[in-house]
Amino acid sequence: PYYEDQVNKIREKYGDFILINTNFNHVNAFSPIRNLFLPSDNPGDEPKFGRAARGMSREYAEGLRDLKQATFEHFQEMIPALAKAFPDSTIVVRPHQVENPEIYRKIASGLERVHVTNEGNVIPWLMAAKALIHNGCTTGVEAYVMRVPAISYRETANDTYDYGFYQLPNRLSHECSNFEQLQTTLMKILAGELDAVDGNESKVLIDHHLAATNGPLACERIVDVIEKIMKGTSQLPEPTLINRLNGWTVATSRRFIKKLLSYLPDSHNRPEFHRHRYPGTSLGEVRERVSRIKKALDDNSVAQVEQISSEIFKISPQAG
């Protein structure tokens, strides 16, 4: 119920659509410094690690880069091929929030029924979609839980990675190793002949990795934990004036330095990237979300929402 109005609006705009979620931030990052490797200044030079490769061996990072780059290219070929194979279906491409979306916009510019968007939370998009296509994307897990048919497109495969940290979304989806398999599987899904992956293997896998699928909602569990923490705070001594001043100085200095560094040419957190990843939320939007949560929980109490800063809001019981 929390997403019902959003789902209806998406369906009104796009009708029946196929959702493609991309996950190529390792090779198509919004800022090149976030890729696995930085571009080489001189041909033949060994490329330096980007931020995504930190903590990896060079062999492991190179293998992941090769797999991601090949799969990225397959997806670029797959999008127009799908548009041709399913001329009556709309295709919505949602790039990873850390990806550069320009390549997908260029592909969509010549295809009438292909749209590229990062609008809103992915959950209502999954609920509104007829099927999801991805490769190693967490949305494959979310689709499985919501019983939305998902396809993992693995034309280039490497089990070390595909069944390593990507095993959960891949194994909870219908796996296709070429476009013909993808087309056949998708036709069955759209015809109502094939649903989300089912069976004992997938159930054992999801039960091992995903907790708390029954009982209180996540927001209720979070509040319970916070209340337990708060019960013990009254026993803590008040910080001295010196400690308060030290804390303020450290926090203010850190904030100033981070802001200054963000304007350097090779910064991984430039202002335009921050605006891309966190486009901002208005006070009206937060109030509307609180209203939807209360409706979903059948909560009739009155809440007051105040904006403290551009990205911080305070929610409290209505005074009086």
JORAKA-V490503 format. One record per backbone hydrogen bond with DSSP energy under -0.5 kcal/mol. NH is the residue of the N-H (numbers start at 1). CO is the residue of the C=O. Records with the same first field share a line. If there is no record, write none. Layout:
BEGIN
NH=CO + CO
END
This chain:
BEGIN
4=1
7=3
8=4
9=5
10=6
11=7
12=8
13=9
14=10
15=11
17=15
18=90
19=131
20=92
21=19 + 133
22=20 + 94
27=24
28=24
30=98
34=31
35=32
36=26
38=48
45=42
50=36
51=33
52=35
53=35 + 50
54=51
56=53
61=57
62=58
63=59
64=60
65=61
66=62
67=63
68=64
69=65
70=66
71=67
72=68
73=69
74=70
75=71
76=72
77=73
78=74
79=75
80=76
81=77
82=78
83=79
84=80
85=81
86=82
87=84
89=86
90=16
91=113
92=18
93=91 + 115
94=20 + 92
95=93
99=96
100=28
101=99
103=100
104=101
105=101
106=102
107=103
108=104
109=105
110=106 + 107
111=108
114=111
115=91
117=93
125=121
126=122
127=123
128=124
129=125
130=17
131=17
132=149
133=19
134=151
140=137
141=138
142=138
143=139
144=140
145=141
146=142
147=144
148=143
149=147
151=132
152=174
153=134 + 151
154=152 + 176
157=155
161=158
162=158
163=159
164=161
166=161
167=164
170=166
171=167
172=168
173=170
174=150
175=173
176=152
182=178
183=179
184=180
185=181
186=182
187=183
188=184
189=185
190=186
191=187
192=189
193=188
194=188
203=199
204=200
205=201
206=202
207=203
208=204
209=205
210=206
211=209
221=217
222=218
223=219
224=220
225=221
226=222
227=223
228=224
229=225
230=226
231=227
232=228 + 229
233=230
234=230
235=232
236=233
244=240
245=241
246=242
247=243
248=244
249=245
250=246
251=247
252=248
253=249
254=250
255=251
256=252
257=253
258=254
259=255
260=256
261=257
262=258
263=260
264=261
267=264
270=267
273=270
274=270
275=271
276=272
277=273
278=274
286=282
287=283
288=284
289=285
290=286
291=287
292=288
293=289
294=290
295=291
296=292
297=293
298=295
299=294
300=298
304=316
306=314
308=306 + 312
309=312
312=309
314=306
316=304
318=302
END
